[in-house]
């Protein structure tokens, strides 16, 4: 009797990817951009807002907790900072929920909202987490904070949206 053949690490990754894909496909009907937006844009973030000077921030730890509560399959990637010719840095973050991916970028800034040349590790880390939270807003979480408001729109004023819409722009919308 021969010994079992060891499983190739690449093959293990492929098996894991297929299994994950099957789980996501099973949830696909509820993972439309419209449904995700509808869910996250209604979350009241007002008790988790921090104000520093004239800027408003949403706690990244709380925002991450809400994202994982609603979409535990969410994944994010924080790229290495891009050094600009003037010594400032730009941070890029990618967030994926199922097959939907959003990207956000943010310069490393000081407390006056001005880009910082040659930022230190703390400034880069702070910007990464702010950028991650800002990327969550592209899915709906706390988006109104970036519009200068403190509360999500009330259900009474909000027009009814089709949660199964794929949010695609069509040519007739340009006419």
Helices and strands as residue ranges (DSSP letters): H 9-27, G 28-30, H 33-40, G 46-48, E 49-52, E 55-58, H 60-70, E 75-78, E 82-83, E 89-97, E 100-107, H 121-137, G 143-147, G 171-174
